[in-house]
Amino acid sequence: MAQTAERMKAMRERRRARGLRELRLVVPDARSRAVQKRVAKQVAGLDRGRESEAMRWTESVSEFDAR
């Protein structure tokens, strides 16, 4: 186990030397039934008109839009 910790420390130091920084994200597990229910409940509560407006704006400023 100590060897693993030392290798990870060395890897982080090499990355820092290259100007990189480690970032860890903790996100909800979309496979979890509880998370799926929570997301479905939140989606059901969205205002369709406001969401459509937000999507139109996003598409209007997107660099991937056809020109």
N, C-alpha and C positions, 0 to 999 in steps of 0.2 A: 504494500500500500504506500509506503514512503516513497518508493521509486516512482509511482504514478504521480504523487503530489509534486515531486521534484521535476518530473517531465512537464507537467502542466505549468509550473512556475517558470521553467525555462522557456516554454512556448509563449507565455504571456510577456516575458521580458523581450523575446525576439520581436514580437508584434509591436510592443511599445517602442522599440528601437526603430521600427519602420513607420512610426507615427500612427499606429492603429490602437484602438481601445476596445476591449471586450465589452459587449453589451448583452445582458441576459434579459429575456422577456418571459413573463409568465402570463399565459393566456388561458381562457376557458377551454376546456376539452370538449370540442364539438361532438365527440362520440358519446358523451355523457347524456343520458336521458333527461336528467334534471336541467342541464344546460339547454338542451333542445327545447324543452317545455318553456323555459324562461325566455329564450329568443323568440319562440313562436308567439308568446304572450305580448312581448314588446313589439313585434312586427304587426300584430293584429291591432295594436293601439296607435299605429302611425296614421297621420293625416295624409291621405292619398294626394290631395291637392298640393300640400306643402312639399311632399316628397317629389312630386313631378316637377315642381318649380325648381327644387334644388338640383335635380338631375339635368334639367334644361340648362341651368347656369353652369354646372360642371362640364357638360358637353360643349357649351359655348366657349369656355376658356381652355379646353383641352387641346394640347398640342397634337393630338392624334386625330383630330377632326379632319375630314376631307376638305381640301381648300379649293 
